[in-house]
Amino acid sequence: MLKDDCIFCKIIKDNSMCHKIAESEYALAFLDISGDAYGHTLVVPKKHFCGVLDCDEKYYFEVQKLVLKIAKHYVDDCGFDGVNIFNNTNECAGQSVMHLHFHVVPRKNGDKIKMCFKNDDRVTDFAEVKKALEIKEETVNSGGVVIYTDGACSGNPGIGGYCAILRHKGKEKIISGGEASTTNNRMELLGVIKGLQALKKSSVVDIYSDSAYVVNAFLQDWITPWVMNGWKTSSKAEVQNVDLWKELISEVQKHKVVWHKVKGHADVELNNKCDEIARQEVQKIKDVME
């Protein structure tokens, strides 16, 4: 999602504000207006991330693809002998615009560009540094929250139900409900929303759902183009269920969410349990209405 007060987000919305070098579906490259070096290029993701520490893997790798493409172009096609590629994350490291960006500086043998990294406190004990900084093997999502969700609908539109099952450190919580007039997609969205709303603090969350509608919106980032186009699809049609999408985005932003698409009605215990409970919610409403 873009931010109204970010200069790079404004450039992404309106390329006429920059001298564009290249563009992909996920990233934009343009000249740095500092003018400190010929061809100094910035490569930014089209979704707002403050820096590498909060950027999701998909966007990070897509930005790197464009960085590599530009670097090769400058050397192979533009007559340069090499490039400097670097990133600054957070103010202490020299970041001035809080939107993730990589610098690509084309270089020629004998040019007058000076780039140095100097520290008066030199490192001498590398064994101690290694001990302090090495990455220890760890369990994936150790201490994190796992949420399985599902939605069901009798008729589409029709009577609907949703369910979210939360597991954390051996404990389980089930949240479910339904509506008398709704759609299957709304129930899929509501299941995830209610699951996230049950969390009392910001968490690492693995969300499992059999809804391609919900999961792919994040894994394939349909949302950024929707927002940029005023909540319209690529075919200019109105995005459905905007109210729930906005609510879900707000909840997702509070956590570190990893999305998982599972196969529906297969051998996935908690997914099947969610489906069963969601259908029970449908039946409850039917019983009241009869």
C-alpha positions in Angstrom: 0.0 0.0 0.0 1.2 3.5 -0.8 1.5 6.4 1.6 0.3 9.9 0.8 3.2 11.6 2.6 6.0 9.6 1.0 7.8 11.2 -1.9 8.7 7.9 -3.5 5.1 6.7 -3.3 4.1 9.9 -5.1 6.6 9.2 -7.8 5.2 5.7 -8.1 1.8 7.1 -8.7 3.0 9.7 -11.1 6.2 8.7 -13.1 6.3 12.2 -14.7 7.8 13.3 -11.4 11.0 11.4 -12.1 13.5 10.4 -14.8 12.5 6.8 -15.2 15.2 4.3 -16.1 13.2 1.0 -15.9 10.0 -0.5 -14.4 8.5 -3.9 -13.6 5.2 -4.9 -12.1 6.7 -4.6 -8.6 9.5 -2.1 -8.8 10.5 1.3 -10.3 14.0 2.6 -11.1 14.7 6.3 -11.6 17.6 8.7 -11.4 18.6 10.2 -8.1 18.2 13.9 -8.3 21.2 14.6 -6.0 23.3 14.6 -9.2 26.3 13.3 -7.2 27.3 10.7 -9.8 26.4 10.2 -13.5 23.7 7.6 -13.7 23.1 7.2 -9.9 19.9 5.2 -9.9 17.3 4.4 -7.2 15.3 1.2 -7.3 12.2 1.1 -5.1 9.3 -1.3 -4.5 5.9 -0.1 -5.7 4.5 -1.0 -2.3 5.6 1.1 0.7 8.1 -0.6 3.0 10.3 1.6 5.3 13.3 -0.6 4.7 14.7 -4.1 4.2 13.7 -5.0 7.8 9.9 -4.8 7.1 9.9 -5.7 3.4 8.3 -9.0 2.5 10.4 -11.6 0.6 8.4 -11.3 -2.6 8.9 -7.6 -3.0 12.5 -7.8 -1.9 13.4 -10.3 -4.5 11.5 -8.5 -7.2 13.4 -5.3 -6.4 16.6 -7.2 -6.6 15.7 -8.5 -10.0 15.4 -5.0 -11.3 18.6 -4.0 -9.6 20.4 -6.8 -11.4 18.8 -6.0 -14.7 19.9 -2.3 -14.4 23.4 -3.2 -13.3 23.9 -5.6 -16.2 22.5 -3.0 -18.6 24.9 -0.3 -17.4 27.9 -2.6 -17.9 26.8 -4.6 -21.0 25.1 -1.8 -23.0 26.2 1.6 -21.7 29.9 1.3 -21.6 30.5 1.2 -17.8 33.1 -1.0 -16.2 31.3 -1.8 -13.0 28.7 -0.7 -10.4 28.2 0.1 -6.7 25.0 -1.4 -5.3 24.0 -0.5 -1.7 21.2 0.1 0.7 20.9 2.2 3.8 18.3 1.1 6.4 17.2 3.5 9.2 18.6 6.9 10.0 21.7 5.6 11.8 22.8 3.9 8.5 22.2 7.1 6.5 18.7 6.5 5.2 17.0 9.8 4.4 13.8 8.7 2.7 11.9 6.1 4.7 10.8 4.1 1.7 13.0 1.1 0.9 15.4 1.9 -2.0 18.6 0.5 -3.4 21.3 2.6 -5.0 22.9 1.6 -8.3 25.9 3.8 -9.2 27.6 3.0 -12.5 31.4 3.2 -12.5 34.2 3.7 -15.0 37.9 2.9 -14.5 39.6 6.0 -13.2 36.4 8.0 -12.4 36.6 10.5 -9.6 33.8 9.1 -7.5 34.9 8.5 -3.9 33.0 5.9 -1.9 34.6 4.8 1.4 33.7 3.0 4.6 35.9 4.1 7.4 35.7 3.4 11.2 38.3 4.5 13.7 37.4 1.7 16.0 38.8 -1.2 14.0 37.7 -4.8 14.6 40.4 -7.1 16.0 38.6 -10.0 17.7 36.7 -11.7 14.8 36.0 -14.8 16.9 34.0 -12.7 19.4 32.2 -10.9 16.6 31.3 -14.2 15.0 30.0 -15.5 18.4 27.9 -12.5 18.9 26.4 -12.3 15.4 26.1 -15.8 13.9 22.6 -17.0 13.1 21.5 -19.9 15.3 19.3 -22.6 13.9 15.8 -21.9 15.1 12.3 -23.4 14.9 10.1 -21.8 12.3 7.5 -19.5 13.9 8.8 -20.4 17.4 6.3 -18.9 19.8 4.1 -17.6 17.0 0.4 -17.9 16.3 -1.2 -20.3 13.8 -4.7 -19.4 12.5 -6.8 -21.6 10.3 -9.9 -20.1 8.7 -12.8 -21.0 6.5 -16.1 -19.7 5.3 -19.3 -21.4 4.0 -22.4 -20.3 2.3 -25.7 -22.0 1.6 -26.5 -20.4 -1.7 -24.2 -17.6 -3.0 -25.6 -15.2 -2.0 -27.3 -16.9 0.9 -26.9 -17.9 4.6 -23.2 -17.9 5.5 -20.9 -18.9 8.3 -17.2 -18.5 9.2 -14.7 -20.0 11.5 -11.2 -19.2 12.8 -9.1 -21.6 14.9 -6.2 -20.0 16.7 -3.3 -22.1 18.2 -0.5 -20.6 20.3 1.8 -22.5 22.7 -0.5 -25.5 23.1 -3.7 -23.5 23.6 -6.6 -23.4 21.1 -9.3 -20.8 20.6 -12.3 -21.1 18.2 -14.2 -18.1 16.9 -17.2 -18.5 14.7 -20.4 -16.8 13.5 -22.6 -16.2 10.6 -24.9 -13.9 8.6 -28.4 -14.5 7.2 -27.6 -12.8 3.8 -24.0 -12.8 2.5 -21.6 -14.5 0.1 -18.9 -17.1 0.4 -16.1 -14.6 -0.3 -17.4 -12.3 2.5 -17.4 -15.3 4.9 -13.8 -16.2 3.9 -12.7 -12.7 4.5 -14.6 -12.4 7.8 -13.0 -15.6 9.1 -9.5 -14.1 8.8 -10.6 -10.7 10.1 -12.1 -12.2 13.3 -9.1 -14.5 13.8 -6.7 -11.5 13.7 -9.0 -9.4 15.9 -8.8 -12.0 18.6 -5.0 -11.3 19.0 -4.2 -9.1 22.0 -0.8 -7.9 20.8 1.3 -7.7 17.6 2.4 -11.2 16.7 4.1 -13.4 14.1 1.1 -15.1 12.5 0.8 -18.0 10.0 -2.6 -17.9 8.4 -3.9 -21.0 6.6 -6.9 -20.8 4.3 -8.3 -22.7 1.3 -9.5 -19.5 -0.2 -7.5 -18.4 -3.2 -9.5 -15.2 -3.2 -8.1 -14.2 0.2 -4.6 -15.7 0.1 -3.6 -14.7 -3.4 -4.7 -11.2 -2.8 -1.6 -11.0 -0.5 0.8 -13.5 -2.0 0.3 -12.1 -5.5 -0.4 -8.5 -4.2 -3.6 -7.7 -5.9 -4.2 -5.1 -3.2 -1.6 -2.5 -4.2 -3.0 -2.1 -7.8 -6.5 -2.0 -6.4 -5.6 0.9 -4.1 -3.6 2.7 -6.8 -6.6 2.4 -9.1 -9.2 3.7 -6.6 -10.3 0.2 -5.6 -10.9 -0.9 -9.2 -9.6 -4.0 -10.9 -7.3 -4.0 -14.0 -10.5 -4.2 -16.1 -11.8 -1.0 -14.3 -14.5 -3.0 -12.5 -15.3 -2.1 -8.9 -13.5 -4.4 -6.4 -16.1 -6.4 -4.4 -16.2 -6.4 -0.6 -14.1 -3.2 -0.2 -15.3 -2.7 3.3 -13.9 -6.1 4.4 -10.7 -5.7 2.4 -10.0 -2.4 4.2 -10.8 -3.9 7.6 -8.5 -7.0 6.8 -5.6 -4.8 5.6 -5.9 -2.8 8.8 -5.6 -5.9 10.9 -2.8 -7.5 8.9 -0.7 -4.3 9.3 -0.6 -4.9 13.1 1.2 -8.2 12.7 3.9 -10.1 10.8 1.7 -12.3 8.7 2.7 -15.3 6.6 0.1 -16.6 4.2 -0.5 -20.3 3.4 -2.9 -21.7 0.8 -4.2 -25.1 1.6 -6.3 -27.5 -0.4 -9.9 -27.5 0.6 -11.7 -30.7 1.6 -8.5 -32.6 1.8 -6.5 -34.2 4.6 -5.8 -30.9 6.5 -7.3 -31.5 10.0 -7.8 -27.9 11.1 -9.1 -26.7 7.7 -11.7 -29.5 7.8 -12.6 -28.6 11.3 -13.0 -24.9 10.3 -15.2 -26.0 7.4 -17.4 -28.1 9.7 -17.9 -25.3 12.2 -18.6 -22.8 9.5 -21.3 -25.1 8.2 -22.7 -25.5 11.7 -23.1 -21.7 11.9 -25.1 -21.8 8.7 -27.4 -24.4 10.1 -27.9 -22.4 13.3 -29.2 -19.5 11.3 -31.4 -21.8 9.2 -32.9 -23.3 12.3 -33.8 -19.9 13.7 -35.3 -18.8 10.4 -37.5 -21.9 10.1 
